[in-house]
Structures are given as structure tokens and as C-alpha cells.
């Protein structure tokens, strides 16, 4: 049976969430592109450049509509592997 556990909280000051592979963390310019994306569309894929200046799809940015502290839950399968991430934005 799947198990859902509270794993922490997101503390937001920009009313945005970025789901991203940590190896892709980058520059201020990349942050500003995320801000522009969420302000324009509310959510969308994030495209960054890798070491070879190739453009890659590396994440998804989501506008939350507000700042605050939001609980994050992970749903684990019977095998103990994460199956889903849930963020309660209410």
C-alpha cells in the first residue's frame, strides 16, 4: 500500500516554485527567466543552457499566487521509491 509522508515545507518569498534537477542550478539571469515565465504564463517548462551551451529542458516553474510556507508530501510505493510529490498550496 502506498504511503504519503510530510517531508518538509517550501518557504516562498517570490510566489513561485521551481522543480529542478539540482545539478542545473545556475545564474541570476536564469532566475530572472523563471520569474518572467511564471509572471507571463503562471507555469511552464524551464530551459537552461548546459556547459556546452546546449539548450536543455531542465525543470518546471509554477506560480503559486502567494508567498508563504507550504507543506510538501511524498507518496511512496510499496517498494519505498517516491511515486509522487504533493505540495498543498491552500
SULCORFEN-V760144 format. One line per field, one symbol per residue. psi: psi as a letter, one per 30 degrees, with the letter a starting at -180 (. if undefined). A space follows every 50 residues. Layout:
BEGIN
psi=???
END
This chain:
BEGIN
psi=kkkkkkfakkjkfghlkjjkkffgkbleeeeeeeeeeeeefellkkklka fggkkkjfakkkkffllakkkkkkkklfggkkflkkjjg.
END
